[in-house]
C-alpha cells in the first residue's frame, strides 16, 4: 500500500521539528512523490547529510513501502 502525502509529511515533521514539507504527487498514483523539506535542523549540514536525515525520518520505509521520493532540502531563510 503506498504512503500518503500526509503520512510522509507527518513522519518528517515528527523527526525534524519545525520542518515545512511540501509534497507533490509526480505520477498521480500516490506512489511517486517529490518532497521539498525546509528545516532549521539542516543548518551546518551537507546536502547528503540533510537527505540522510529525511530518509532516517522515514524509518526504513524508503525503497519498500515508499517506492520513490524525489527530495529537495533547504534551510529556512530569515524571510521564511
N, CA, C and O atoms as CSV, one atom per row, in Angstrom:
chain,resi,resn,atom,element,x,y,z
A,1,UNK,N,N,0.855,-1.176,0.000
A,1,UNK,CA,C,0.000,0.000,0.000
A,1,UNK,C,C,0.897,1.234,0.000
A,1,UNK,O,O,1.770,1.358,0.858
A,2,UNK,N,N,0.695,2.145,-0.946
A,2,UNK,CA,C,1.510,3.365,-0.989
A,2,UNK,C,C,1.315,4.226,0.250
A,2,UNK,O,O,0.315,4.114,0.959
A,3,UNK,N,N,2.294,5.084,0.489
A,3,UNK,CA,C,2.189,6.031,1.601
A,3,UNK,C,C,1.518,7.306,1.112
A,3,UNK,O,O,1.784,7.770,0.003
A,4,UNK,N,N,0.658,7.863,1.931
A,4,UNK,CA,C,0.005,9.126,1.576
A,4,UNK,C,C,0.955,10.290,1.839
A,4,UNK,O,O,1.923,10.165,2.589
A,5,UNK,N,N,0.664,11.411,1.213
A,5,UNK,CA,C,1.459,12.616,1.437
A,5,UNK,C,C,1.414,13.008,2.909
A,5,UNK,O,O,2.429,13.407,3.480
A,6,UNK,N,N,0.244,12.896,3.517
A,6,UNK,CA,C,0.105,13.274,4.928
A,6,UNK,C,C,0.956,12.383,5.833
A,6,UNK,O,O,1.545,12.858,6.805
A,7,UNK,N,N,1.016,11.099,5.512
A,7,UNK,CA,C,1.819,10.173,6.313
A,7,UNK,C,C,3.306,10.494,6.187
A,7,UNK,O,O,4.030,10.511,7.183
A,8,UNK,N,N,3.752,10.745,4.972
A,8,UNK,CA,C,5.163,11.085,4.748
A,8,UNK,C,C,5.503,12.391,5.464
A,8,UNK,O,O,6.499,12.482,6.181
A,9,UNK,N,N,4.664,13.390,5.257
A,9,UNK,CA,C,4.882,14.693,5.890
A,9,UNK,C,C,4.895,14.562,7.407
A,9,UNK,O,O,5.741,15.162,8.070
A,10,UNK,N,N,3.987,13.800,7.956
A,10,UNK,CA,C,3.908,13.624,9.401
A,10,UNK,C,C,5.169,13.004,9.986
A,10,UNK,O,O,5.644,13.420,11.043
A,11,UNK,N,N,5.707,12.004,9.289
A,11,UNK,CA,C,6.920,11.349,9.780
A,11,UNK,C,C,8.108,12.306,9.742
A,11,UNK,O,O,8.937,12.313,10.652
A,12,UNK,N,N,8.186,13.118,8.681
A,12,UNK,CA,C,9.303,14.058,8.555
A,12,UNK,C,C,9.203,15.143,9.625
A,12,UNK,O,O,10.195,15.474,10.275
A,13,UNK,N,N,8.024,15.685,9.802
A,13,UNK,CA,C,7.840,16.755,10.794
A,13,UNK,C,C,8.068,16.227,12.216
A,13,UNK,O,O,8.600,16.944,13.064
A,14,UNK,N,N,7.674,14.992,12.476
A,14,UNK,CA,C,7.888,14.412,13.811
A,14,UNK,C,C,9.378,14.269,14.123
A,14,UNK,O,O,9.803,14.462,15.262
A,15,UNK,N,N,10.161,13.930,13.104
A,15,UNK,CA,C,11.598,13.734,13.313
A,15,UNK,C,C,12.390,15.031,13.236
A,15,UNK,O,O,13.451,15.158,13.847
A,16,UNK,N,N,11.867,15.997,12.479
A,16,UNK,CA,C,12.573,17.262,12.276
A,16,UNK,C,C,11.648,18.404,12.700
A,16,UNK,O,O,11.021,19.030,11.846
A,17,UNK,N,N,11.552,18.685,14.000
A,17,UNK,CA,C,10.648,19.730,14.472
A,17,UNK,C,C,10.906,21.067,13.772
A,17,UNK,O,O,12.050,21.477,13.572
A,18,UNK,N,N,9.830,21.718,13.414
A,18,UNK,CA,C,9.934,23.000,12.727
A,18,UNK,C,C,10.055,22.877,11.220
A,18,UNK,O,O,10.108,23.880,10.508
A,19,UNK,N,N,10.100,21.632,10.733
A,19,UNK,CA,C,10.234,21.430,9.289
A,19,UNK,C,C,8.942,21.816,8.575
A,19,UNK,O,O,7.841,21.631,9.093
A,20,UNK,N,N,9.112,22.352,7.382
A,20,UNK,CA,C,7.988,22.621,6.487
A,20,UNK,C,C,8.166,21.692,5.293
A,20,UNK,O,O,9.219,21.686,4.656
A,21,UNK,N,N,7.133,20.908,4.993
A,21,UNK,CA,C,7.214,19.898,3.937
A,21,UNK,C,C,6.149,20.193,2.883
A,21,UNK,O,O,4.966,20.332,3.193
A,22,UNK,N,N,6.593,20.283,1.647
A,22,UNK,CA,C,5.675,20.465,0.512
A,22,UNK,C,C,5.743,19.196,-0.329
A,22,UNK,O,O,6.805,18.842,-0.841
A,23,UNK,N,N,4.620,18.518,-0.471
A,23,UNK,CA,C,4.572,17.245,-1.188
A,23,UNK,C,C,3.939,17.433,-2.562
A,23,UNK,O,O,2.983,18.194,-2.713
A,24,UNK,N,N,4.478,16.735,-3.567
A,24,UNK,CA,C,3.921,16.729,-4.920
A,24,UNK,C,C,3.838,15.286,-5.400
A,24,UNK,O,O,4.825,14.552,-5.348
A,25,UNK,N,N,2.672,14.886,-5.862
A,25,UNK,CA,C,2.482,13.546,-6.421
A,25,UNK,C,C,2.937,13.601,-7.882
A,25,UNK,O,O,2.250,14.180,-8.723
A,26,UNK,N,N,4.085,13.004,-8.183
A,26,UNK,CA,C,4.704,13.155,-9.501
A,26,UNK,C,C,3.976,12.409,-10.610
A,26,UNK,O,O,3.981,12.856,-11.757
A,27,UNK,N,N,3.354,11.290,-10.291
A,27,UNK,CA,C,2.740,10.462,-11.339
A,27,UNK,C,C,1.230,10.335,-11.177
A,27,UNK,O,O,0.574,9.672,-11.981
A,28,UNK,N,N,0.684,10.955,-10.158
A,28,UNK,CA,C,-0.752,10.858,-9.930
A,28,UNK,C,C,-1.180,9.495,-9.424
A,28,UNK,O,O,-2.362,9.154,-9.477
A,29,UNK,N,N,-0.221,8.708,-8.931
A,29,UNK,CA,C,-0.536,7.349,-8.475
A,29,UNK,C,C,-0.375,7.164,-6.967
A,29,UNK,O,O,-0.508,6.054,-6.452
A,30,UNK,N,N,-0.088,8.261,-6.266
A,30,UNK,CA,C,0.082,8.195,-4.805
A,30,UNK,C,C,1.252,7.297,-4.407
A,30,UNK,O,O,1.287,6.779,-3.291
A,31,UNK,N,N,2.217,7.112,-5.324
A,31,UNK,CA,C,3.343,6.219,-5.053
A,31,UNK,C,C,4.681,6.814,-5.497
A,31,UNK,O,O,5.733,6.274,-5.157
A,32,UNK,N,N,4.659,7.901,-6.240
A,32,UNK,CA,C,5.882,8.557,-6.692
A,32,UNK,C,C,5.795,10.011,-6.245
A,32,UNK,O,O,5.026,10.797,-6.800
A,33,UNK,N,N,6.587,10.360,-5.239
A,33,UNK,CA,C,6.463,11.663,-4.596
A,33,UNK,C,C,7.705,12.522,-4.779
A,33,UNK,O,O,8.813,12.017,-4.958
A,34,UNK,N,N,7.495,13.819,-4.729
A,34,UNK,CA,C,8.576,14.795,-4.571
A,34,UNK,C,C,8.295,15.522,-3.270
A,34,UNK,O,O,7.155,15.894,-2.993
A,35,UNK,N,N,9.321,15.723,-2.483
A,35,UNK,CA,C,9.172,16.455,-1.227
A,35,UNK,C,C,10.211,17.565,-1.183
A,35,UNK,O,O,11.394,17.345,-1.443
A,36,UNK,N,N,9.746,18.754,-0.850
A,36,UNK,CA,C,10.648,19.880,-0.587
A,36,UNK,C,C,10.569,20.096,0.919
A,36,UNK,O,O,9.521,20.450,1.458
A,37,UNK,N,N,11.703,19.876,1.588
A,37,UNK,CA,C,11.738,19.963,3.052
A,37,UNK,C,C,12.627,21.128,3.452
A,37,UNK,O,O,13.803,21.181,3.094
A,38,UNK,N,N,12.053,22.050,4.192
A,38,UNK,CA,C,12.786,23.188,4.732
A,38,UNK,C,C,12.828,22.999,6.245
A,38,UNK,O,O,11.786,22.922,6.895
A,39,UNK,N,N,14.037,22.927,6.801
A,39,UNK,CA,C,14.136,22.640,8.237
A,39,UNK,C,C,15.337,23.343,8.861
A,39,UNK,O,O,16.428,23.357,8.291
A,40,UNK,N,N,15.122,23.927,10.039
A,40,UNK,CA,C,16.245,24.547,10.748
A,40,UNK,C,C,17.326,23.533,11.114
A,40,UNK,O,O,18.497,23.892,11.236
A,41,UNK,N,N,16.941,22.276,11.287
A,41,UNK,CA,C,17.901,21.230,11.668
A,41,UNK,C,C,18.948,20.971,10.589
A,41,UNK,O,O,19.963,20.326,10.851
A,42,UNK,N,N,18.709,21.466,9.387
A,42,UNK,CA,C,19.662,21.263,8.290
A,42,UNK,C,C,20.848,22.225,8.355
A,42,UNK,O,O,21.837,22.030,7.649
A,43,UNK,N,N,20.763,23.249,9.184
A,43,UNK,CA,C,21.839,24.247,9.256
A,43,UNK,C,C,23.168,23.578,9.592
A,43,UNK,O,O,23.263,22.797,10.538
A,44,UNK,N,N,24.176,23.893,8.815
A,44,UNK,CA,C,25.510,23.363,9.043
A,44,UNK,C,C,25.728,21.954,8.504
A,44,UNK,O,O,26.817,21.398,8.647
A,45,UNK,N,N,24.706,21.375,7.887
A,45,UNK,CA,C,24.794,20.010,7.338
A,45,UNK,C,C,24.998,20.075,5.827
A,45,UNK,O,O,24.513,20.990,5.161
A,46,UNK,N,N,25.718,19.096,5.303
A,46,UNK,CA,C,25.864,18.996,3.854
A,46,UNK,C,C,24.542,18.511,3.257
A,46,UNK,O,O,23.677,18.017,3.980
A,47,UNK,N,N,24.391,18.651,1.955
A,47,UNK,CA,C,23.177,18.187,1.281
A,47,UNK,C,C,22.978,16.680,1.510
A,47,UNK,O,O,21.857,16.222,1.732
A,48,UNK,N,N,24.066,15.926,1.454
A,48,UNK,CA,C,23.970,14.472,1.691
A,48,UNK,C,C,23.466,14.204,3.109
A,48,UNK,O,O,22.599,13.353,3.309
A,49,UNK,N,N,24.000,14.920,4.083
A,49,UNK,CA,C,23.558,14.745,5.471
A,49,UNK,C,C,22.094,15.139,5.638
A,49,UNK,O,O,21.356,14.487,6.377
A,50,UNK,N,N,21.671,16.199,4.956
A,50,UNK,CA,C,20.274,16.626,5.023
A,50,UNK,C,C,19.350,15.536,4.483
A,50,UNK,O,O,18.325,15.224,5.090
A,51,UNK,N,N,19.716,14.964,3.343
A,51,UNK,CA,C,18.883,13.911,2.744
A,51,UNK,C,C,18.858,12.678,3.646
A,51,UNK,O,O,17.821,12.033,3.800
A,52,UNK,N,N,19.999,12.361,4.236
A,52,UNK,CA,C,20.056,11.216,5.147
A,52,UNK,C,C,19.126,11.431,6.340
A,52,UNK,O,O,18.476,10.492,6.800
A,53,UNK,N,N,19.062,12.663,6.839
A,53,UNK,CA,C,18.164,12.966,7.961
A,53,UNK,C,C,16.701,12.720,7.577
A,53,UNK,O,O,15.918,12.210,8.377
A,54,UNK,N,N,16.351,13.083,6.363
A,54,UNK,CA,C,14.967,12.859,5.909
A,54,UNK,C,C,14.708,11.365,5.750
A,54,UNK,O,O,13.670,10.868,6.189
A,55,UNK,N,N,15.632,10.648,5.132
A,55,UNK,CA,C,15.438,9.206,4.955
A,55,UNK,C,C,15.343,8.501,6.306
A,55,UNK,O,O,14.545,7.577,6.464
A,56,UNK,N,N,16.147,8.926,7.282
A,56,UNK,CA,C,16.058,8.340,8.621
A,56,UNK,C,C,14.698,8.624,9.254
A,56,UNK,O,O,14.168,7.796,9.994
A,57,UNK,N,N,14.136,9.800,8.960
A,57,UNK,CA,C,12.808,10.149,9.486
A,57,UNK,C,C,11.742,9.191,8.960
A,57,UNK,O,O,10.712,8.990,9.604
A,58,UNK,N,N,11.989,8.602,7.792
A,58,UNK,CA,C,11.004,7.704,7.189
A,58,UNK,C,C,11.114,6.284,7.723
A,58,UNK,O,O,10.398,5.390,7.273
A,59,UNK,N,N,12.002,6.078,8.674
A,59,UNK,CA,C,12.063,4.843,9.461
A,59,UNK,C,C,12.081,3.569,8.606
A,59,UNK,O,O,11.333,2.626,8.863
A,60,UNK,N,N,12.944,3.560,7.592
A,60,UNK,CA,C,13.122,2.355,6.784
A,60,UNK,C,C,12.055,2.110,5.731
A,60,UNK,O,O,12.086,1.081,5.055
A,61,UNK,N,N,11.120,3.025,5.576
A,61,UNK,CA,C,10.044,2.823,4.590
A,61,UNK,C,C,10.493,3.165,3.169
A,61,UNK,O,O,9.872,2.727,2.201
A,62,UNK,N,N,11.577,3.951,3.038
A,62,UNK,CA,C,12.061,4.324,1.709
A,62,UNK,C,C,12.563,3.084,0.983
A,62,UNK,O,O,13.346,2.310,1.534
A,63,UNK,N,N,12.112,2.898,-0.254
A,63,UNK,CA,C,12.532,1.737,-1.041
A,63,UNK,C,C,11.664,0.519,-0.802
A,63,UNK,O,O,11.796,-0.479,-1.509
A,64,UNK,N,N,10.791,0.580,0.167
A,64,UNK,CA,C,9.873,-0.527,0.446
A,64,UNK,C,C,8.453,-0.037,0.289
A,64,UNK,O,O,7.895,-0.048,-0.809
A,65,UNK,N,N,7.877,0.389,1.384
A,65,UNK,CA,C,6.515,0.924,1.357
A,65,UNK,C,C,6.454,2.179,0.498
A,65,UNK,O,O,5.507,2.385,-0.262
A,66,UNK,N,N,7.476,3.012,0.631
A,66,UNK,CA,C,7.565,4.229,-0.170
A,66,UNK,C,C,8.443,3.942,-1.377
A,66,UNK,O,O,9.654,3.765,-1.248
A,67,UNK,N,N,7.826,3.896,-2.549
A,67,UNK,CA,C,8.526,3.480,-3.762
A,67,UNK,C,C,9.539,4.518,-4.253
A,67,UNK,O,O,10.689,4.175,-4.531
A,68,UNK,N,N,9.126,5.774,-4.362
A,68,UNK,CA,C,10.011,6.786,-4.934
A,68,UNK,C,C,9.788,8.129,-4.259
A,68,UNK,O,O,8.653,8.545,-4.028
A,69,UNK,N,N,10.885,8.794,-3.950
A,69,UNK,CA,C,10.810,10.124,-3.335
A,69,UNK,C,C,11.915,10.995,-3.904
A,69,UNK,O,O,13.096,10.773,-3.637
A,70,UNK,N,N,11.519,11.989,-4.691
A,70,UNK,CA,C,12.462,12.996,-5.176
A,70,UNK,C,C,12.573,14.033,-4.074
A,70,UNK,O,O,11.563,14.591,-3.644
A,71,UNK,N,N,13.776,14.295,-3.616
A,71,UNK,CA,C,13.951,15.094,-2.406
A,71,UNK,C,C,14.736,16.372,-2.673
A,71,UNK,O,O,15.786,16.352,-3.315
A,72,UNK,N,N,14.208,17.477,-2.171
A,72,UNK,CA,C,14.896,18.764,-2.177
A,72,UNK,C,C,14.912,19.263,-0.748
A,72,UNK,O,O,13.863,19.329,-0.108
A,73,UNK,N,N,16.078,19.614,-0.234
A,73,UNK,CA,C,16.167,20.105,1.142
A,73,UNK,C,C,16.749,21.510,1.150
A,73,UNK,O,O,17.640,21.841,0.367
A,74,UNK,N,N,16.221,22.331,2.058
A,74,UNK,CA,C,16.702,23.701,2.189
A,74,UNK,C,C,16.685,24.112,3.656
A,74,UNK,O,O,15.991,23.521,4.483
A,75,UNK,N,N,17.457,25.126,3.943
A,75,UNK,CA,C,17.495,25.725,5.275
A,75,UNK,C,C,16.622,26.982,5.224
A,75,UNK,O,O,16.708,27.738,4.257
A,76,UNK,N,N,15.789,27.227,6.231
A,76,UNK,CA,C,14.949,28.427,6.208
A,76,UNK,C,C,15.804,29.693,6.154
A,76,UNK,O,O,16.875,29.768,6.756
A,77,UNK,N,N,15.308,30.671,5.426
A,77,UNK,CA,C,15.966,31.967,5.410
A,77,UNK,C,C,15.215,32.874,6.373
A,77,UNK,O,O,14.141,32.513,6.852
A,78,UNK,N,N,15.757,34.026,6.655
A,78,UNK,CA,C,15.100,34.924,7.595
A,78,UNK,C,C,13.758,35.415,7.060
A,78,UNK,O,O,12.909,35.850,7.838
A,79,UNK,N,N,13.549,35.352,5.731
A,79,UNK,CA,C,12.295,35.800,5.130
A,79,UNK,C,C,11.189,34.765,5.264
A,79,UNK,O,O,10.019,35.088,5.059
A,80,UNK,N,N,11.546,33.481,5.614
A,80,UNK,CA,C,10.542,32.427,5.700
A,80,UNK,C,C,9.955,32.343,7.073
A,80,UNK,O,O,9.088,31.505,7.324
